[in-house]
Amino acid sequence: MPEAKSANLCWGQHHHLLRYLRVPEPSRYEAHIGTSYPLPAGCTVAAVRTALTHLVRRHEVLRTVYDLTGTAADGRAWPRQLVQPPAPQPVTEATTEDDGTPAPVDVIARLTRTPFDLARDWPMRACVVTTGGRLVRLHLVFNHLAFDDVALDRLAAELDELLAARTEGRPAVLGPVEHQPVDLARFEESRTEADVEPALRYWRDIVANLPADVFSARRKASEAAHSASYTVPSLLSAARAIAAREHVWPSAVHLAAYAVTLAAYTGETLVAHRMYTSQRDASGFGDAVTCLSYPTPVLADLDGDPRFSSVVKASAARVSQAMANAHVPYDRVYELIAAESARRGMPVRVVAELNFLDHAPRSCRAKRDRYAVNAAPADWARAGSDSYLRVYEWADGITLALQALDAVLDAEAVEQFLRGYARLVEAHRDPGTDLRVSEAAALIGFAPPPPRPSAGVTTDLAETAPAPAERVLTDVVAEVNGLGEVDAARSYIGAGGRVLRLPRVVAALHERGWSAELVPFTTARSLSALAHELVRG
């Protein structure tokens, strides 16, 4: 299909593209967002088709594909978004009747688990479920690369209005679409190095002070992973009471509770993790229907045994600073961490993640505290994170959902982390309680971590790569990135390679008859060492 317009990827999409590409294809569905939409009485399949096609015409993101080895304005390889002309949204139909066709649960599972072909597939899939020809359910699957929660909430509201108007026989009332993703991308392309340098300077300072590995004292060899959730209705009012008392947003309370609980577990006083941060305010394109968030590094200095109220205030400042400096390309922050790893001669690993998700006015559907052990997150475990805590705020409660590699948190530690986090927040509902970090650690109750292993400089094995493989690799890296001579003793990023050009690097190696994977190039390993892994044919 011909393109109607094109631009580079938006900066907020960079993380999600790299995350999608780094995992094996069968595991990529873990980044898909699936949801069932409530339907008004009298809604028909035809009405759903008409409404979805209206949204496709209205929002360019719904008819966008991605050229991962495209060419930017400077003539160099860079992923591009290609907007295609409007067309009907494909809709799959499934029936609950026993008529020999696949059951709805199987159809939805297939739509959910099949990876999106970024070069061909639009980023939304739709399935209508019928019984006796009557519509009973609409299920949509989205590619996270194209949407964040804000974008999905807007689409949901517009879909609700379109379907309600159709069934009530009235015109739909929708606000104007002021910005399309391509408008945002072109604005970002116009930004100069001087424009983004103040924000990059903020992230450079954060990165320079990151600990090498917050889990270093707990890390062990293990391939397992765990997932659990803890829903606590009373935690909503507790967090809000603390926030009101300290004159901060509830997110600052949760950020503080996370930092203190992480410190209690790891034994560290300098705690680093990543927090999903919105670029909407900083970019000036807050209404754009696209993905405008990515995980930024956060540093919490708990030296001096501060009280919880002080940690909350410092957390509020960190949230404000992160949001004010968020509108930079994610790949630049990623490359800052890679450069810091090269400077230290060891990996700087900051891949514990935190995300706040506002699900009000929906209910948590729990009258009392509820702890649940979920299926092992085998596919998530391949995405490169150590842990991922999601804080869901409902109309009537809070759910803490934690996924973690067993290498850093075993099943017992996951449960203790969630329950300890909740205990910490609940304890501070009382205005007279203001625990120091050491007192909070005693409340949470983790046993002290074992003695920390001595740190050492990580180096590659002293072996020489086959000359043809190393020469091909350095030539490709130089060609794709517009570099001169490339030093094979340095890492890909250390040698000047850009992380978003890696899809083109891998494609160029394939064109020359060498097979390579993208993930090894994102590490601190030297190009010479990586050349050993190139396979002929």
N, C-alpha and C positions, 0 to 999 in steps of 0.2 A: 504494500500500500504506500503511495507517495506521502511525503511529509508536508505538513502545512507550514511549519516553522521549526526552528531548532535553537538550542543554546547549550552551554556547558551544564553539567549537573549543578543544582543548587548546593551551597555549602553544607546545609543541614543533612544532605543525602549521602555525603561521603562516607560516614561511619557505617551506615546501613548497607551500602554497596560492598564495602570491604568485608563486613561481617558475613554477608550473603555469599560472597565468593570464597571465603576461607574454609567453609565447611563442605563436606562431601554432598553431592546433589541429593541423595536420599534424606539428608538431615536438614535441608534448607527450609522445609515446611515449618520448622520450629519458629521461624521469624514471620510466618504468615499470621494475619489477624482475622479470625473468623467470628462471626456474630449472627444471631437470628434476630430479625426485625419483627416487632409486633405489627399486625395488619389491621386496618379498620374493618368493621363489619361491612360485608358486601363487596370487598375488594376482589378483583378478578386478576387472572394471569395477564390478560391484555393490559389492564391498568398498570400492573407492575412493569411490564415490558415498556410501555409508553413512558412511565416515570423515569426508569433507569436510562432510557435513551435520551430523555430530556436532560438529565444530569450529565451524560456524556457530551452532549452538545454544549452545555453550559460551562463545564469544568474541563479544561484541556488536560489536566493530570490524568483523567480517566481514559484518555485515548493517546497516552504517551508510551513510547517504547524507548529503549536505551541502547546506544551504540558504544560499547565499552572500549573499543579501539578506534574511536573517532579522532578527528583532527580539530584542534582549537584554532582560534584566530591567529595565534603565533606560528601555526604550521606544525606544531608538535602534537603528539598523541595525547588525547584527553577524553574521558568519557563524556558523551553528549546525550541530551534528551531530545527526542524527535517526536514532535506533536503531529499526529495523523489527522486527516479530515474527519468530521463527524460521520458516524455510522451507527446502526442499531447495536446496542449492547447485547452480546451473546447471553442467552439464558438457557440453562439446562432444566428440563422438567423431570420430576420423579414422582411416582405415585405410591401410595401405601397399599394399593391393591395387589393381590397375588396374580399378576398377569404375565409373569415370566421375565419382566424387566428388572434391572437392579433395584434393590430397596433404597429408599432415601438415605439411610445411614451409610450405605456403601457409596452412593453417588457423592454425598457430602464429604466423606473421607477421601475419595479420589480427588475431588476439587481442592481439598485442603492440603493433602500430602504431595501432590504433584508440583515440582518446582516450577516457578515462572520462568519461561524463556524470555529473558529481558529484552532480547532483540526483536521478539515477535509478539509476545503476549501483553495485552492491556493489563493494568494492575488491579482489576477487580473481576471476580468471578461470581456468578449468580446462579442460584438453584431455587426453583419454586417447587414446593411439595403439594400435591393434590390428593384428595380422597373423593372418589366418585366424580371427578371433574371439578370439584370445589377446591379453591385455594385455601390451604391451611397454614402455610409457613413460607417464609422467604429467608434464605440463608445466603450471606455474602462472605467472600474471602478476599482479603486485601493483601497486597505486597507492602510490607513496612517501608520499603525504599521510597514509596510515593506518599505515604500518609503517616501523620502522628495523631495523637488523641484529639487535638483541637480540630484538625482537618476532618477526622471521622465524625466528630460531634456535629460539625456543620453539615456534612453530607447527610447524616441521620435526620437532622432537623428539616432539611430541605426535602428529603424523601417522605418524611411524615406529612409535610404540607402538600406535596404533590399528590400523594395517595388520598389524603383526606379531601382535598378539593375535587378529585376525580369522583370519589364515591358520593360526595355531597352535591355534585353538579354545579360547582362554582369555579371561578378563575382562581388559580394558585397565586399567592402573594409571596414573592421572593425578593430579597434585597438585591442590589446590583453586585456584580462580580468586578471589583475594582482592580484586582491584581491576579494575573495568572502566574504559574511557576516560571515561565520563560521571562516574564517581566522582572521577577526577582533575580533570576540568573544573569540577565543582561546588566542589571544594576550592579551585581557582584563582580561581573567581568570588568566593569568600568572603574572599580575601586583600585587605587594605586597602592604600592607598598607603603607609602607614607600614610595613607588612610587607615591601613590595618595595623601599622606598627605599634601604636599605643596599646591596643588589645593584645597583640602578640607579646609585647613586653611584659604584660601582666602574667600571661601563661608561661613565659620563659622563666620568670622569677619563681613561680610555683614549681615548675619542673626541676629547677636547679636544687630545690630543697626536698624533693621527694625521697623517702626511704627506698632502698633497693627492693625490699619485699616485706610488706607489713606482716605476712604470714611466715616469715623465715623460721621462727622458733617452733612453729606448729607443723610445718610442711613435711609430708612424708610421701613415699612412693605408693601410689594407688591409682587404679583406673576407674573406680566406682564414682557414683554421684548420687546425691540425695535431694529430695524435694519435700517440703512440708509447708503447711499454712496454719496460722493461728488467728482466729477471728475473736475479737474482744469488743463487745458492744460498748462497754464503759470507757474504753480507751479514747473514743471520740471526744467525749466531754472533758476527760482529763487533759488531753493535749490542748484543747481549746482554752481551758482554764489557765494553763501555764502560759500559753501564747498571749492571752489577754493581760495577765499579770506582768509579763515582760515586754508587752507592746511589740510583739513580733507576729509573723504569720505562723500557723501551726507547722508548716514545713520546716521551719527553723528548729522547732522542738524535736521533730523526728530526726533531723540531721544531727542534732546534738546527742540524742539517745543512741543513734547508730554509732557515732564516733566513740562514745563512752563504752558501749557494749563491745565494740570491736577492740578497744584498748584493753578492756577487762579480759578478753579472750586471748589476745596476742601478747599481752605484757608490754606493749609499746606505749610510749608517751607521745610519739610523733606518728599520727595515724593518717594514712593516705588511702583514698578510694576514688571512684568516679561517680559523678552524679549527673543524671540526665537533665540537661539544661536547655530551656527554650531560647531560640534566637528571635522570637517574634517581636518582642519589644525593641531589642537592639537593632534589628534590621529595618524597622519601619514598615514591614510588610506583614503585619500581624494577622491580616485576614486571608493570606494566601493559602489555598488548599493544596498543601504539599507537606513534606516532612521537614520540620524546622526545629529539630532537637537532636542532641547527641551527647554522649557522656564526656563531661569535662573533669579533669583531675581536681581533687579537693584535698586540702592539707589541714589537719586539725592538730595544733600544738597543745598538748595537755600537760606540758611540763609545769611543775610548781603545784600540782594537785589542786587545780581550780575547782570551785563549786559549780554545780550543775547550772545555776542561773548565769554564771559567767560563760559557760560553754554555749548556752542557748544564745546569748547576745552575740558571741563571736560567730556562731553558726549563721545567724541572721545577716551579719555583715558579709560572710562568705557567699551566701545566696545572692545578695544584692550585687556584689562584685562580679560573681560569675555571670549573672544575667547581663550586667552592663558591658562585659567584655566578651560575650558569647558569639557575636557575629564575626567570626573568623572561619576560614576553611578548616574542617576537622583534620584534614590530612596534614596541615601545618602543625597542629598541636601534636599529632601522632609523630611527626618527623622530629619535633623538639625532644620528645621522650627518647626516640631512637638515637639522636645525636648525644643526649646526655648519657645513654647507655654506653656509647662508643667512648665518650670522654672518660667515664669511670672504668672502662674495661670489664664491665659486668652488666647483665640486663637490669634495667629498672622496670620492675613488674608492678603495675598499678591497675589491676583488672578485677577488683572487687567493686561491684556496681550497686547503685541505689537509685530508685525511681519512685516518684510520687504520682499517684493516679487518682484523679477525682472522679468517683463513680456516682456521686449524688445526682439526682434524687433517688437512685436505686437503693434497694435495701440489701443489707448483708444477710438477711434471712436467718438470723441467729438471736435467740433470746438469752442465751448464756454463752460463756466462753467455749470455743470449739477448736480443738487441735486435730489436724488431719495429716497423715502421712500420705504423700502422693506417689505416683509411679516414678521410678528412677528416671531422671531427665537425660537419657543417653544422648539424644540429639543435641540438646542445649550444651552438653559437656564438650562437644566438638567445636564450639564457637570461640574458644580462647579466653573465657572468663574464669575466675576462681570462684566467685560467688555473685549472686544477684538477689538483692532484697527489694521487693515491691511493696510499697505501702499504699493500700487501697483505702481511700476514704469514702465511706458510704453515707447515706442519710442518717443511719442509725448505728454506726459502728466503724471499727477499723479492722482490716485484715492485713496481717503481715505474712507475706509469702516469700520463702527463701529457697533458692536453689544453690547448691554448693558442691564442689568437687570434694570427694572423700579425702583427697590429698591435703586439704586445709581444714575441713570441718566434717567429722564423722556424723552418723545419724544422731547419736546422743548429744553431740555438741550443737547440731542444728536445733534440736528441741530446746536445749538450755539457752541458746542464743535468743530464740523467739520469746520464750517465757521470761527470760531475764530482761529483755528489752521492755516488754509490757510491764513488768514489775517496777522497773525504773521510772517509767512515765507515770504509772499509777501512784507511786510513792510521792511524787512531786505535785499531785493534785492539792495536797495540804500546803497552804502558804507557809507554814512553819518548817517545812522540810526543804533543805537545800544541801544535798550531799556533796562532799568532795569526790573526786574521781576514784580515790582509793576506797572510800566508803561505798560508792556505787558498785565497785568491783566486788566487794564483799557481799553486797546484796544480790548481785547477779550470780555469784557463787562458783565461778570457774576455778578449778585447781590451777596453780601457777604453771606456766609453760615450762618445758624442760630447758636446760641450759642451751643457749644459742650456739649453733655450730660456727666455727671461725669462718669469717668471710674471706674469699679469695678471688683473684682475678680470673675470669673465664676466658680461655683461649681456645682456638681451634687445634685439632690434632696436627702435629707437625708432619704433614704429608703433602706431597706435591701433586696437584691435579694434573690429569692428562693435558698436555699442551693444546691439542685441538679443542677440547671442551672449554678450557679456560679462555682461549682466544675468541672462540665464538661468543661466549657469554659476555666478555668485556666489550667486544665489538657491538653486540646488540644493545647493551646498557648504554653505551656511548651514543649510538645512533638514535635510539628512541628518545633519550633525554637531551640530545643536543650538546653532549659533553666532548671534551677533547680526550686525551689519554686517560683511561680509567685504571686505578690502582686495584689490582685483584686482592691485595691484602686487606682491603677495607670492605665493610658491609655495603649492601646495595644502597641504602640511604646515606651511609657515610661517604660513599663515592660520588654522591650528588644525584642519585636516582630519586625520582618522585614516586610516592607510593601509589598514586592514582594512575600512573603509567604502567604499572605492573601487568594489567591485562594485555597491553600491547607488547610488553617484553616477552611474556609467555607465548603469545601468538607468533611473534617474530622468531622465537626459538623453534617453534613447531614448523614454521615455514622453512627453516634451515635443516630440518630433519632431526631435531632434538626434542625430547619430551621433558617437560618441567612442570612443577606445581607452583602456585602462587605463594602459599604460606611461608616456605623457607626464606623467601626474599624479604619478608617483614621482620625477620629476626636480626640480631647483631652479628650473625656469623659472616665470615669473610666470603667474598665472591669466589676465591680460590677453593674454599671448602665446599661451597654450593656447587661448584663445577663437578665435583665428584658425583653428585646426585643426578646430573643430566644423563639421560638415556638416549642412545641412538635409535632412530626409527620411530 
